[in-house]
Amino acid sequence: MDTDNKQIGFLVCVSASPSSAKIIERTARMARAFDSGWVALYVETPDTLKLGAAANESLKGNIALAKRLGGEFVQVEGLDIASSVVEYARQANITDIVIGKSRNRKTLKSYFEKSLEEQIITLSENIEVHIVPDTGGAPRVRTPKAKFRFKWADVLKTLLLLAAATGICFALWALGVSETNFILIYALTVILISLFTGGYVYSIASSVICVLLFDFLFVEPYYTFHLMDTDYIFILITMFAVSVVMGMVTSRIIIRSAHAIKREKHLEDLHFLSRNIIRLQRFDEIVSLFTEYFRTRLKLNAVVYTAPFAAPADVTEETVNYVFEKGVTAGRFTKINSGIASYYLPVAADDKVLAVVGIFGADGAAAEEPDEEERTFMKMAIAQFALAMEKQIMLNDRKEALVSMEREKTRSNLLRSVSHDLRTPLTAIYGSASTIVGEDLDPGTVKELARDICEDSGWLIRMVENLLLVTKLNGADVVLKKQSEAAEEIIAQAVYKVKTRSGYNDIKVSVPEELILVPMDGMLIEQVIINLLDNAVKYSESKAPIEVCLRKSGGNAVIGVSDSGKGIDASVIDAVSGKGADVTGNAPDGKKGMGIGLSLCYTIVKAHGGRITAGNKATGGAEFEIILPLEETK
């Protein structure tokens, strides 16, 4: 039963008793009957921290049963079971509490204290309480206290503290301080012994010794255990009781403090994980941090599998694939391939398994079964991992969508540019060819028209080559062949080709004395410069000089190309600079546009991690700047 989508109405109290299994099963049946969710609650108190091995095993079995039957397990910490159960039920809007009936053990405590179910009924008010009787069929699991471990170091600490307390009492007695004040000194000594030694035995033993020392050394007649004043009998009894109670309370505080420190450390580790994992931008970084967290913080050997095995070669790989497919824990301590030495946990989000975490033992040994608290923090860490992976997947999807949109935008721009740039030269070619065919022309006119056809055809060939190059650069698998090139050599080659092809010789080039090396694909950047020079030649007036300059600006190399023509439209300036929608290709002379060539320039420079700017000079004419990042010096 999936409780995530159902209103939780039932709560069952889980304990180490074998009869708790019957109560859990009864609660599961009741929840199914009412089509309701249910919670299995375990309250950790100072007494339950000292459960024996058998009781711990029984508790684990009951918790596993609750989970297997579809319940949600929750563990809380409290000083009193009844008040903790009722308070949780109120906070979670529980309508029914199910609890087993306590056995009627005749103890001194039972005469003065209500049973657990009576306490819950008293506190529950508007919550229904269902008591499941214990039939006595299952044997009671004893919950022995932690075994006492004798240590000479603790004995020495106890003796030294008792000796120090007695020495202080003698010093105060010599100063005239009343011996009744020594009771507080010995009580403080018992507390210190509880703090610095292990177990109740040392605190209780020190309480007895303190009473005897006080009676033997400071109560008349001195150095005997005979009491002349009967008032001291009450004082000694009170002193013993106070010392024992204070020692036991101190021991409980130490135990709870140790558990609180452990939990605080786990919470601090989770905060560290969430703080660092949110800043990572790559899957490998997230996986590395998560693996390191398991190894250093949780002291577990973990391996993260981000994809299932294509062809599982052993039972371990089959188990990993099973977890990917089913989204459940498998391996050791589970019903799925329990014979292997490791176990595997799914990292899931939105019912999709994003990764699998494998937990291994140290040095090839079998993994140890984690307790419920360790499982809780493992689940919290895995939840953080799942969120980080889901975020990264969303970011990657968003980047792919943006790239796809950019490619589609480029295709649309190219189609618009092609439609414009092809029409004008093709019309001119058609007109010239029709004139030659349909008119009786002199040889000079025919030759001139043929020259125009040749020029327009050459322009179309170069435009198609640019179009193919733009399409290639916008492909998904394009890889630039970058290497350090001397920028002035690339400029010289481009200028030579343009002069040879166009016959335009008034191109002035200025370069610095310093050799500027730029990481680039030389052939592509040369094509950018050629395209800009072709446009400059086409639109320069009266064969005015075209200027090409190279300079270094900060961490970039800047190649400038300027002419003395009519300039360019504002829409073209924005498009070339990456601010507008496209390069429309509107030519100032109405002949051949510049769209494909400038689109190619923009695409090539952008692929190099640079940018291109365009503008009009105050004195007239257009100017372009190619800005490329310089090679980093080591």
MIKEVO-114085 format. One line per 8 residues: for each residue x, y negated, z of C-alpha. Coordinates in Angstrom, 3 decimals. Layout:
! MIKEVO-114085
X:Y:Z  ...
//
This chain:
! MIKEVO-114085
0.000:0.000:0.000  1.327:-3.426:-0.905  0.839:-5.853:1.970  2.251:-8.797:0.033  -1.092:-9.463:-1.688  -3.400:-8.631:1.225  -4.455:-10.479:4.320  -2.606:-8.991:7.277
-5.139:-8.019:9.940  -3.583:-5.213:12.015  -0.554:-5.149:14.273  0.889:-1.999:15.807  3.441:-2.041:18.606  6.449:0.160:17.792  8.621:1.772:20.449  11.142:4.594:20.828
8.464:6.997:22.107  7.659:9.965:19.814  3.963:9.259:20.395  4.504:5.931:18.617  4.447:7.834:15.297  0.831:8.890:15.897  -0.119:5.272:16.678  1.570:4.055:13.501
-0.300:6.633:11.390  -3.594:5.652:13.038  -2.946:1.974:12.226  -2.119:2.794:8.594  -5.426:4.672:8.225  -7.370:1.811:9.793  -5.708:-0.730:7.495  -6.532:1.367:4.421
-10.111:1.728:5.534  -10.483:-2.062:5.794  -8.257:-2.712:2.736  -6.038:-4.854:4.906  -2.314:-5.378:5.406  -0.609:-4.451:8.676  2.548:-5.196:10.632  4.707:-2.902:12.753
6.148:-5.073:15.538  9.129:-4.202:17.717  9.954:-6.467:20.651  13.582:-6.477:21.750  13.952:-7.206:25.475  16.947:-6.979:27.843  15.818:-3.456:28.743  15.569:-2.227:25.148
19.114:-3.405:24.433  20.353:-0.482:26.509  18.543:2.353:24.749  20.401:5.632:24.577  21.389:7.451:21.375  18.308:9.725:21.362  15.954:6.794:21.912  17.634:4.786:19.172
17.215:7.654:16.712  13.542:7.988:17.641  13.063:4.227:17.193  14.692:4.310:13.734  12.419:7.176:12.740  9.306:5.275:13.826  10.417:2.152:11.950  11.088:4.201:8.810
7.653:5.812:9.126  5.955:2.404:9.327  7.737:1.220:6.190  6.984:4.447:4.351  3.286:4.104:5.110  3.230:0.583:3.668  3.571:-1.545:6.791  5.664:-4.668:7.111
8.247:-4.278:9.863  9.019:-7.271:12.081  11.437:-7.478:14.991  11.250:-10.292:17.534  13.153:-11.098:20.680  11.545:-11.830:24.012  11.742:-11.432:27.761  8.298:-9.864:28.085
6.734:-7.400:25.614  3.079:-8.269:26.237  3.438:-12.049:25.870  5.690:-11.641:22.807  3.189:-9.319:21.089  0.220:-11.608:21.730  2.119:-14.764:20.722  3.208:-13.208:17.422
-0.351:-11.998:16.771  -1.673:-15.523:17.238  0.972:-17.085:15.010  0.340:-14.511:12.239  -3.477:-14.684:12.537  -3.702:-11.001:13.485  -7.244:-9.801:14.216  -6.510:-6.353:15.719
-3.689:-5.054:17.928  -3.088:-1.297:18.165  -1.084:0.045:21.104  -0.560:3.365:22.826  -1.750:4.011:26.372  1.057:4.008:28.927  1.563:7.170:30.947  0.563:6.829:34.583
3.915:7.111:36.285  3.672:6.646:40.016  6.480:4.223:40.762  6.781:1.395:43.235  6.648:-1.059:40.343  3.392:0.403:39.002  1.556:-0.495:42.223  2.334:-4.199:41.836
2.335:-4.672:38.058  -0.315:-4.163:35.389  0.335:-1.668:32.598  1.403:-2.975:29.187  -2.008:-2.458:27.602  -3.711:-4.230:30.511  -1.368:-7.198:30.141  -2.054:-7.424:26.382
-5.835:-7.227:26.910  -5.617:-10.008:29.505  -3.609:-12.296:27.202  -5.226:-11.461:23.858  -8.554:-13.334:24.324  -10.144:-13.310:20.809  -7.950:-10.522:19.402  -9.331:-6.978:19.359
-7.112:-4.456:21.176  -7.260:-0.750:20.195  -5.694:1.674:22.668  -4.643:5.046:21.272  -4.417:7.612:24.104  -1.297:9.745:24.472  -2.338:13.396:24.326  0.921:14.475:25.894
1.780:16.717:22.982  5.074:15.023:22.299  7.845:15.081:24.867  8.897:11.768:26.313  12.201:10.436:25.077  14.286:9.297:27.972  15.911:5.923:27.589  19.010:6.244:29.732
21.036:3.225:30.607  24.352:2.698:28.927  26.921:5.127:30.304  29.289:3.753:32.909  32.888:3.665:31.747  35.527:3.621:34.432  38.365:1.218:33.694  41.341:0.543:35.935
41.436:-3.010:34.574  37.898:-3.669:35.863  38.773:-2.131:39.231  41.815:-4.390:39.474  39.762:-7.464:38.557  37.186:-6.542:41.224  39.817:-6.099:43.932  41.617:-9.324:43.042
38.385:-11.351:43.098  37.344:-9.810:46.437  40.788:-10.525:47.873  40.672:-14.113:46.615  37.204:-14.640:48.108  38.301:-13.219:51.446  41.423:-15.437:51.467  39.280:-18.519:50.785
36.929:-17.534:53.618  39.866:-17.177:56.052  41.195:-20.591:54.991  37.810:-22.236:55.507  37.372:-20.423:58.823  40.678:-21.843:60.016  39.388:-25.310:59.121  36.342:-24.760:61.322
33.763:-24.060:58.620  30.860:-21.916:59.854  31.018:-18.278:58.799  27.438:-18.351:57.472  28.735:-20.429:54.538  30.912:-17.518:53.500  27.798:-15.739:52.233  27.687:-18.148:49.277
31.353:-17.538:48.522  30.829:-13.784:48.416  27.661:-14.205:46.300  29.660:-16.295:43.831  32.313:-13.580:43.802  29.704:-10.975:42.815  28.643:-13.197:39.897  32.260:-13.574:38.757
32.784:-9.816:38.972  29.680:-9.296:36.812  31.059:-11.746:34.271  34.553:-10.295:34.004  33.797:-6.572:34.289  31.504:-4.165:32.459  28.321:-2.568:33.795  26.112:-2.819:36.851
28.298:-0.485:38.919  30.970:-3.069:39.627  28.474:-5.756:40.652  26.519:-3.402:42.946  29.704:-1.955:44.451  31.119:-5.421:45.015  27.830:-6.449:46.704  28.206:-3.598:49.209
31.872:-4.398:49.788  31.135:-8.099:50.320  28.531:-7.261:52.980  30.959:-4.930:54.713  33.814:-7.438:54.564  31.646:-10.199:55.914  30.442:-7.980:58.780  33.905:-6.563:59.535
35.898:-9.807:59.382  33.612:-12.682:60.288  30.858:-11.305:62.558  31.478:-10.733:66.304  32.799:-8.388:67.533  35.477:-8.841:64.863  37.064:-5.916:62.999  34.193:-3.581:63.781
30.901:-2.802:62.100  29.003:-3.147:65.389  26.571:-6.082:65.481  26.007:-7.869:68.776  23.599:-10.413:67.279  20.598:-8.782:65.631  20.040:-11.953:63.568  22.995:-10.918:61.437
21.142:-7.785:60.348  18.665:-9.924:58.401  21.507:-12.080:57.048  23.429:-9.041:55.804  20.352:-7.492:54.189  19.516:-10.787:52.472  23.119:-11.216:51.389  23.159:-7.736:49.871
19.828:-8.239:48.056  20.838:-11.644:46.704  24.220:-10.326:45.557  22.666:-7.324:43.786  19.968:-9.398:42.056  22.436:-12.070:40.961  24.846:-9.469:39.662  22.115:-7.693:37.652
20.779:-10.970:36.236  24.287:-12.013:35.237  24.862:-8.661:33.515  21.610:-9.053:31.564  22.573:-12.570:30.537  25.949:-11.289:29.294  24.267:-8.578:27.209  21.763:-10.995:25.714
24.491:-13.558:25.137  26.543:-11.031:23.179  23.547:-10.225:20.968  22.736:-13.918:20.570  26.326:-14.653:19.518  26.177:-11.812:16.992  22.938:-13.131:15.504  24.234:-16.678:15.486
27.283:-15.469:13.576  25.062:-13.729:11.030  22.950:-16.873:10.616  26.082:-18.978:10.216  27.316:-16.553:7.567  23.987:-16.779:5.719  24.205:-20.564:5.827  27.717:-20.338:4.396
26.446:-18.069:1.620  23.467:-20.258:0.688  25.571:-23.442:0.824  28.224:-22.089:-1.517  26.171:-19.919:-3.862  23.921:-22.800:-4.903  26.906:-24.673:-6.395  28.110:-21.862:-8.648
27.390:-21.967:-12.370  28.483:-18.563:-13.678  27.358:-14.989:-13.018  30.871:-13.757:-12.300  31.367:-16.456:-9.645  28.065:-15.571:-7.958  28.879:-11.851:-7.949  32.393:-12.518:-6.605
31.117:-14.691:-3.744  28.406:-12.196:-2.828  30.864:-9.258:-2.813  33.299:-11.260:-0.688  30.475:-12.129:1.722  29.605:-8.457:2.227  33.262:-7.514:2.700  34.405:-10.291:5.050
31.214:-11.313:6.833  29.191:-8.103:7.082  32.271:-5.824:7.095  30.798:-3.682:4.316  32.419:-2.411:1.142  30.047:-3.555:-1.592  30.022:-3.225:-5.380  27.591:-5.179:-7.566
26.224:-3.639:-10.780  24.713:-6.255:-13.092  23.433:-3.795:-15.723  22.487:-0.099:-15.847  24.874:2.457:-17.312  24.247:3.269:-20.968  25.258:6.925:-20.477  25.428:7.945:-16.783
28.377:10.262:-16.195  27.750:11.323:-12.581  25.160:11.271:-9.831  26.339:7.850:-8.612  25.690:6.226:-11.976  22.368:8.041:-12.245  21.411:6.635:-8.837  22.311:3.098:-9.950
20.141:3.504:-13.053  17.281:4.843:-10.916  17.407:1.745:-8.703  17.388:-0.493:-11.805  14.363:1.352:-13.157  12.284:1.789:-9.993  13.442:-1.156:-7.872  13.786:0.933:-4.668
16.666:1.806:-2.351  18.362:5.102:-3.222  21.331:7.187:-2.179  22.467:7.997:1.351  19.812:7.681:4.113  17.007:7.829:1.506  15.045:10.590:-0.221  16.679:9.872:-3.599
20.090:11.575:-4.003  20.672:11.500:-0.255  23.700:13.779:-0.582  26.015:11.092:-1.971  28.301:9.044:0.275  26.930:5.601:-0.645  23.565:3.909:-0.869  22.193:1.339:-3.310
19.912:-1.668:-2.851  17.995:-3.533:-5.595  18.414:-7.271:-6.140  15.000:-8.185:-7.504  13.012:-11.286:-8.383  9.486:-11.349:-9.829  9.369:-7.522:-9.912  12.477:-7.449:-12.106
15.718:-5.869:-10.887  18.544:-8.294:-11.679  21.370:-6.294:-10.100  22.108:-3.359:-7.798  24.321:-3.514:-4.706  26.215:-0.359:-3.769  27.404:0.056:-0.165  30.396:2.346:0.375
32.292:3.583:3.397  35.857:2.537:4.161  38.666:4.386:2.353  36.303:6.689:0.497  34.421:7.807:3.623  30.632:8.042:3.734  28.792:4.800:4.409  27.456:4.353:7.940
23.754:3.817:8.432  23.033:0.187:9.374  20.801:-0.606:12.315  17.614:-2.598:11.859  19.275:-5.934:12.617  22.001:-5.268:10.048  19.349:-4.264:7.499  17.518:-7.539:8.112
20.599:-9.667:7.448  21.499:-7.559:4.414  18.026:-8.202:2.985  18.364:-11.929:3.672  21.741:-12.013:1.912  20.358:-10.049:-1.049  17.414:-12.464:-1.241  19.908:-15.349:-1.501
21.747:-13.415:-4.205  18.517:-12.836:-6.132  17.611:-16.534:-5.991  21.062:-17.532:-7.244  20.911:-15.051:-10.127  17.377:-16.104:-11.034  18.441:-19.745:-11.047  21.394:-18.921:-13.290
19.171:-16.984:-15.690  16.797:-19.952:-15.880  19.720:-22.313:-16.543  21.052:-20.044:-19.282  17.600:-19.784:-20.860  17.291:-23.560:-20.737  20.704:-24.018:-22.366  19.791:-21.542:-25.103
16.515:-23.357:-25.667  18.322:-26.695:-25.951  20.854:-25.202:-28.380  18.031:-23.712:-30.422  16.238:-27.063:-30.488  19.451:-28.801:-31.548  19.970:-26.316:-34.374  16.392:-26.726:-35.548
16.792:-30.483:-35.395  19.971:-30.237:-37.478  18.248:-28.039:-40.061  15.393:-30.511:-40.364  17.825:-33.404:-40.730  19.743:-31.511:-43.387  16.617:-30.773:-45.371  15.651:-34.448:-45.338
19.158:-35.496:-46.314  19.393:-32.868:-49.054  16.068:-33.910:-50.558  17.251:-37.508:-50.728  20.860:-36.937:-51.777  20.071:-34.426:-54.522  17.339:-36.427:-56.189  19.346:-39.493:-57.230
22.394:-37.806:-58.875  20.244:-35.110:-60.490  18.001:-37.803:-61.957  21.078:-39.600:-63.295  22.469:-36.385:-64.777  19.123:-35.569:-66.376  18.794:-39.064:-67.797  22.312:-39.081:-69.232
21.937:-35.610:-70.736  18.504:-36.507:-72.247  19.960:-39.618:-73.795  22.813:-37.677:-75.393  20.413:-35.034:-76.752  17.624:-37.366:-77.900  19.540:-40.356:-79.224  21.992:-40.836:-82.064
24.817:-42.398:-80.098  28.273:-43.481:-81.018  31.159:-41.368:-79.655  32.156:-44.000:-77.117  28.687:-44.079:-75.528  28.494:-40.290:-75.479  31.867:-40.129:-73.791  30.795:-42.687:-71.175
27.552:-40.797:-70.443  29.478:-37.523:-70.232  31.853:-39.162:-67.787  28.870:-40.200:-65.622  27.532:-36.632:-65.778  30.942:-35.294:-64.746  31.186:-37.769:-61.875  27.700:-37.007:-60.577
28.260:-33.251:-60.936  31.504:-33.475:-58.967  29.725:-35.416:-56.269  27.009:-32.729:-56.119  29.640:-29.979:-55.831  31.300:-31.774:-52.913  27.914:-32.343:-51.284  27.019:-28.637:-51.559
30.375:-27.722:-50.041  29.647:-30.099:-47.156  26.187:-28.599:-46.794  27.597:-25.083:-46.554  30.169:-26.235:-43.991  27.521:-27.952:-41.842  25.394:-24.786:-41.907  28.401:-22.695:-40.895
29.333:-25.012:-38.017  25.789:-24.828:-36.630  25.874:-21.036:-36.599  25.902:-19.116:-33.333  29.234:-17.342:-33.889  31.416:-20.197:-35.148  34.864:-20.351:-33.526  37.182:-23.288:-34.203
40.783:-22.433:-35.005  42.383:-25.126:-32.891  46.090:-25.812:-32.742  48.213:-28.843:-32.041  48.405:-30.891:-35.245  50.192:-34.177:-35.983  47.308:-36.569:-36.583  49.291:-38.743:-39.050
49.938:-35.712:-41.288  46.228:-34.889:-41.436  45.486:-38.522:-42.351  48.187:-38.520:-45.055  46.763:-35.385:-46.690  43.211:-36.791:-46.693  44.338:-40.132:-48.179  46.342:-38.366:-50.903
43.360:-36.239:-51.968  40.994:-39.229:-52.105  43.481:-41.318:-54.121  44.068:-38.459:-56.562  40.370:-37.770:-57.050  39.012:-41.318:-57.137  41.962:-43.263:-58.496  41.433:-45.796:-55.697
44.944:-46.719:-54.544  44.338:-49.662:-52.207  44.135:-47.630:-48.985  46.272:-48.986:-46.163  47.379:-46.604:-43.418  48.859:-47.671:-40.079  50.145:-45.191:-37.481  52.123:-45.690:-34.255
55.791:-44.771:-33.938  54.850:-42.189:-31.290  53.921:-38.774:-32.677  50.355:-37.989:-31.584  49.541:-34.289:-31.296  45.859:-33.387:-31.183  44.289:-29.913:-30.607  42.122:-29.536:-33.715
41.153:-27.461:-36.688  43.211:-29.493:-39.172  41.218:-28.558:-42.267  37.919:-29.646:-40.692  39.190:-32.973:-39.362  40.786:-33.633:-42.759  37.342:-33.106:-44.321  35.854:-35.662:-41.881
38.409:-38.274:-42.929  37.857:-37.469:-46.619  34.095:-37.950:-46.256  34.549:-41.310:-44.552  37.059:-42.440:-47.192  34.728:-41.310:-50.013  31.966:-43.485:-48.561  34.382:-46.383:-48.136
35.534:-46.094:-51.755  31.955:-45.893:-52.952  30.734:-48.969:-51.101  33.794:-51.225:-51.071  33.354:-54.426:-53.073  35.811:-55.733:-55.638  38.212:-52.941:-54.865  38.930:-54.501:-51.458
41.472:-52.660:-49.303  40.355:-49.723:-47.166  42.097:-49.454:-43.819  42.919:-46.263:-41.915  44.552:-46.594:-38.516  45.641:-44.183:-35.808  46.059:-45.124:-32.185  46.109:-43.617:-28.719
43.510:-44.715:-26.160  43.693:-43.182:-22.709  43.374:-39.439:-23.097  42.068:-39.629:-26.670  43.356:-40.035:-30.191  41.339:-42.575:-32.222  41.255:-42.515:-36.050  39.596:-45.589:-37.561
38.300:-45.984:-41.137  36.963:-49.367:-42.298  36.011:-50.974:-45.612  34.842:-54.352:-46.907  31.492:-53.321:-48.358  27.943:-54.273:-47.425  27.960:-52.271:-44.186  25.517:-49.626:-43.035
21.972:-49.629:-41.635  21.334:-49.583:-37.875  19.534:-46.218:-38.183  22.661:-44.676:-39.684  24.800:-46.154:-36.883  22.566:-44.579:-34.222  22.441:-41.228:-36.018  26.211:-40.966:-36.474
26.722:-41.891:-32.815  24.278:-39.181:-31.730  21.593:-41.605:-30.552  19.124:-41.329:-33.445  17.156:-38.514:-35.010  19.102:-38.064:-38.235  21.215:-39.592:-40.976  18.581:-40.594:-43.494
20.969:-41.122:-46.343  19.708:-44.534:-47.418  22.402:-45.827:-49.719  22.935:-49.547:-50.079  23.165:-49.273:-53.865  20.318:-46.823:-54.324  22.537:-44.287:-56.069  23.902:-41.548:-53.845
23.296:-41.321:-50.085  25.787:-40.561:-47.344  23.561:-38.245:-45.219  25.185:-34.836:-45.670  28.713:-36.213:-45.402  28.007:-38.107:-42.172  26.047:-35.187:-40.714  29.073:-33.020:-41.364
31.373:-35.587:-39.719  29.176:-35.756:-36.629  28.939:-31.942:-36.359  32.692:-31.328:-36.775  33.763:-33.978:-34.276  31.179:-32.833:-31.740  32.411:-29.234:-32.101  35.916:-30.494:-31.171
34.581:-32.006:-27.950  34.914:-35.537:-29.326  32.586:-38.193:-30.649  32.252:-40.482:-33.649  31.134:-44.104:-33.631  29.913:-46.341:-36.434  29.367:-50.066:-36.801  29.624:-53.127:-39.009
32.511:-55.554:-38.905  31.857:-59.220:-38.264  33.716:-60.070:-41.505  31.645:-57.580:-43.503  31.948:-53.901:-44.172  31.541:-50.700:-42.193  33.918:-49.205:-39.671  34.017:-45.698:-38.208
36.064:-44.292:-35.340  36.810:-40.610:-34.767  37.609:-40.021:-31.075  39.269:-36.693:-30.258  40.567:-35.517:-26.855  44.350:-35.179:-26.723  46.138:-31.969:-25.862  46.708:-31.738:-22.109
50.370:-31.971:-21.134  51.678:-29.471:-18.575
//
